[in-house]
């Protein structure tokens, strides 16, 4: 392991050199593209230069789309012939991301590479090309509760970076990047991790959820409040659900595609079966389903909680539903306290 | 990609049999090992893909009994012999044949729930699943909605088979009423010595299992099969998850003692 120090100018040159060998992705600001007039959008996007890397604000969307795009063609159809969709970009990718998101990828791996013993090849071919450049969090952002979820610390990174006012400190873990950073001044830098958030949640630690919690009145509030827009699902770094959709081309019904598209447990139609049967019609039931998955039943299967406390669901909910608060309500209800 | 579990293989339709005005059984040629209770992801390119349970199989053929109620199943109804289905699987856990072998097997099926249990009945008939006794209660909406009606007499050679329709109907002189009443009327010599299979629509399964419990059958001897929307069959798409169980991986067949704790 080596550590180096760079001036901003020096780092910018290293960044350019990195960009010649790798596709670079990171949080980027899109001025005026925010949800409300006069606001900006910050999302994961290709980076052409260092100054495009947004460090002052949390990205509204997570980096999961790099391995699990919102809409991905799995097969092309020519008549009844299935042709696997090729990977459009064969380059290795460096992604700049924070510790919670690195831990988020661990959860994506659990579903796509481990669950059921099958490796999802569409996920894997993107995941294998990904290299994590961890951005150290000096302080936590609004709505973050990574410390409560135990995902404030990450070790699985190729390179860790501290962006100061006039310098960039770099720790290189993965040998393949050592040469690129060798021009820097030697440094003793090791990344530090956020140890407290403004927002704390009490994560229930139980083996079996009591049946009465499934029917608890605490869920009723969400029946009216949630509008089933699914933004919490799409912004979540650990939501992995998808649906398979076939299409045919308008000018040739012989040709078409099979795609997988993001789906989410809050969305209408998520459980619809042919013939009209569906489950969890009420929004509160969907909130309960998601909450238990994130803080209870995933852990039962994999040994750790799914939620990483990035707080994006709380950032993006148009109805100001706080998932963090919901976790606390579950914890309170389990203690027999007043969940309201 | 070396291995792509999402890539289906073509299976040629060798037979089509109409069961009702909207249900039909497709026989396709395919040499795949499978177990009763398992399912395949069945698709047609440019139309879509859906999980469909096996309603019968042999060494080189599979049957799917389908109700035309959706985009894919409507398109399946248009197919003719010689055309291809695209299938991948089998997926899921089947029925516990080792437990059923030599048992007193009781099967309660409602409507399309008869499709996944039919291979058990056929196994009992052809000796591949030897049982001490076989009892079947099959419930349908009406005499027009019977599935496998031409096989009932054959089933009766092996066991006691009761086919009921929800309400009495002109031209039907068989039993009527919901399966629950007929379960209630069952006489079991030793309820602890029966393996009970209950498959059907969610509401039917709930009340049917309650009746089976009242007969004194232990929870561990009751087996149910769940039906859920699925997009993968591989534990990835998330649609069929209930609690920590994935219906496609850990089911669709569950021991009731496990299924009882699964709240959607």
Boltz contact constraints between the chains, C-beta under 6 A:
constraints:
  - contact:
      token1: [A, 74]
      token2: [B, 6]
      max_distance: 6.0
  - contact:
      token1: [A, 77]
      token2: [B, 45]
      max_distance: 6.0
  - contact:
      token1: [A, 77]
      token2: [B, 46]
      max_distance: 6.0
  - contact:
      token1: [A, 80]
      token2: [B, 45]
      max_distance: 6.0
  - contact:
      token1: [A, 82]
      token2: [B, 7]
      max_distance: 6.0
  - contact:
      token1: [A, 84]
      token2: [B, 1]
      max_distance: 6.0
  - contact:
      token1: [A, 115]
      token2: [B, 235]
      max_distance: 6.0
  - contact:
      token1: [A, 116]
      token2: [B, 234]
      max_distance: 6.0
  - contact:
      token1: [A, 116]
      token2: [B, 235]
      max_distance: 6.0
  - contact:
      token1: [A, 116]
      token2: [B, 249]
      max_distance: 6.0
  - contact:
      token1: [A, 118]
      token2: [B, 5]
      max_distance: 6.0
  - contact:
      token1: [A, 118]
      token2: [B, 234]
      max_distance: 6.0
  - contact:
      token1: [A, 120]
      token2: [B, 236]
      max_distance: 6.0
  - contact:
      token1: [A, 121]
      token2: [B, 1]
      max_distance: 6.0
  - contact:
      token1: [A, 121]
      token2: [B, 4]
      max_distance: 6.0
  - contact:
      token1: [A, 214]
      token2: [B, 263]
      max_distance: 6.0
  - contact:
      token1: [A, 241]
      token2: [B, 238]
      max_distance: 6.0
  - contact:
      token1: [A, 242]
      token2: [B, 237]
      max_distance: 6.0
  - contact:
      token1: [A, 243]
      token2: [B, 231]
      max_distance: 6.0
  - contact:
      token1: [A, 244]
      token2: [B, 49]
      max_distance: 6.0
  - contact:
      token1: [A, 244]
      token2: [B, 231]
      max_distance: 6.0
  - contact:
      token1: [A, 246]
      token2: [B, 46]
      max_distance: 6.0
  - contact:
      token1: [A, 246]
      token2: [B, 47]
      max_distance: 6.0
  - contact:
      token1: [A, 246]
      token2: [B, 48]
      max_distance: 6.0
  - contact:
      token1: [A, 248]
      token2: [B, 46]
      max_distance: 6.0
  - contact:
      token1: [A, 256]
      token2: [B, 46]
      max_distance: 6.0
  - contact:
      token1: [A, 271]
      token2: [B, 229]
      max_distance: 6.0
  - contact:
      token1: [A, 273]
      token2: [B, 229]
      max_distance: 6.0
  - contact:
      token1: [A, 274]
      token2: [B, 69]
      max_distance: 6.0
  - contact:
      token1: [A, 274]
      token2: [B, 70]
      max_distance: 6.0
  - contact:
      token1: [A, 274]
      token2: [B, 73]
      max_distance: 6.0
  - contact:
      token1: [A, 275]
      token2: [B, 69]
      max_distance: 6.0
  - contact:
      token1: [A, 279]
      token2: [B, 264]
      max_distance: 6.0
  - contact:
      token1: [A, 280]
      token2: [B, 264]
      max_distance: 6.0
  - contact:
      token1: [A, 297]
      token2: [B, 243]
      max_distance: 6.0
  - contact:
      token1: [A, 297]
      token2: [B, 244]
      max_distance: 6.0
  - contact:
      token1: [A, 300]
      token2: [B, 244]
      max_distance: 6.0
  - contact:
      token1: [A, 301]
      token2: [B, 244]
      max_distance: 6.0
